[in-house]
Amino acid sequence: MVLQRVSRPAPVTIQDALPHEVQLYCIVDASWKSPSEKIGIGWSLYSKEGTLRLQGSSAMDVTGTPLVAEAVAMWEAVCQLHRLCYKNVTFVGDCLKLVQQLECAMEDKQHIEDYISEASSTINDIKVVAMKNHYTFNHVPRIFINVVDSLAKNARTINQSYVIF
């Protein structure tokens, strides 16, 4: 008897990559070049149907690693949507390590040694705001974050002040 591995088909759209109950999702990304250069962040909030609701982007202070840059981008997106009173948002990004660490933090498993990192303090800050607003976090393939990737790279390149549109 030959066992065949059954796998889900690769998602065609970002909606295919999200849990079916998601009503709002926010794609988040950072652009990092080196520990001596500013980073760029970008995020876009969408309805479950894929309608763009809101976007933000900015150049930010330098970070030591790409992981910290991704955590800063997530923190900024979470804070902005909290300030605007959005609840029940799923935040998505292509940084698997960050999403795994956020999931562990949300489940109070941050004591697991594998998930202690240079981004731990930012992750704990994200958790506090996320718990109040019923925010969740999911990993998506890089192909689904192109628009936000461009926002982040552009913000870094032109040293853009924070813009929400």
Buried (B, 14 or more C-beta within 10 A) or exposed (E): EEEEEEEEEEBEEBBEBBEEEBEBBBBBBBBBBEEEEBBBBBBBBBEBEEEEEBBBBBBBEBBEEBBBBBBBBBBBBBEBBBEEEBEEBBBBBBBEBBBBBBBBBBEEEBEEEEBEBEBBEBBEBBBEBBEEBEBBBBBBEEEBBEBBBBBBBBBBEEEBEEEEE
